[in-house]
Amino acid sequence: MILDLLDETGFVADPVIAAFFKEAEEKGAPDRNWYRVLLHSPALMKGFAALWREAFNGGRVEHCLKEIIRVHIAEHYDCSY
């Protein structure tokens, strides 16, 4: 089963969802299409977005190092995403 990418404009009336999409656009990650798939369950999208924010922007490891690690892992597994 393949889920359609939902149009986020139907969900941006929710300020939490709108903020996550804006942040993703500004930072370039995660891919907005990932959020558009998760919008099939807005609660899941909000939970994942909060987890992503903390994992990639919080903590003691600098964000730029996390991005380098993410790219190396993707290259190691031959993942073009």
C-alpha positions in Angstrom: 0.0 0.0 0.0 1.3 3.4 -1.0 0.1 6.5 0.8 -0.6 9.6 -1.1 1.1 12.9 -0.2 -1.5 15.1 1.4 -1.6 18.8 0.6 -0.5 20.5 3.8 -2.5 23.6 3.1 -5.6 21.7 4.4 -3.8 21.3 7.8 -2.0 24.6 8.4 -4.9 26.0 10.3 -3.4 23.9 13.1 -0.6 26.2 14.4 1.5 23.2 15.6 1.4 21.6 12.1 2.1 24.9 10.4 5.1 25.5 12.7 6.6 22.1 11.9 6.2 22.7 8.1 7.7 26.1 8.4 10.7 24.8 10.4 11.2 22.0 7.9 11.2 24.5 5.1 13.7 26.8 6.8 16.1 24.0 7.9 15.7 21.9 4.8 15.0 18.8 6.9 13.1 16.7 7.3 11.8 16.5 3.7 8.3 18.1 3.6 7.0 15.0 1.7 7.7 12.9 4.8 5.4 15.2 6.8 2.8 15.1 4.0 2.7 11.3 4.3 2.4 11.5 8.0 -0.5 13.9 7.7 -2.8 10.8 7.2 -2.6 10.8 11.0 -2.1 14.4 12.2 -1.3 13.1 15.8 1.4 10.9 14.4 2.8 13.7 12.3 3.0 16.0 15.4 4.6 13.3 17.5 7.2 12.5 14.9 7.9 16.1 14.2 8.5 16.8 17.9 10.8 13.8 18.1 12.7 14.9 15.0 13.1 18.4 16.4 14.6 17.2 19.7 16.8 14.5 18.1 18.3 16.8 15.4 18.2 20.2 17.1 18.5 19.4 20.8 21.1 17.6 22.9 24.8 18.2 23.2 26.0 17.2 19.8 26.0 20.1 17.3 23.5 19.9 14.5 26.1 20.1 11.8 27.8 17.0 13.1 24.5 15.2 13.2 24.0 16.1 9.5 27.4 14.8 8.6 26.6 11.5 10.4 23.2 11.3 8.7 24.8 11.7 5.2 27.5 9.1 6.0 24.9 6.6 7.1 22.9 7.2 3.9 26.0 6.8 1.7 27.0 3.7 3.6 23.6 2.1 2.9 23.5 3.5 -0.7 20.4 5.5 0.2 19.9 8.4 -2.2 17.3 10.0 0.0 
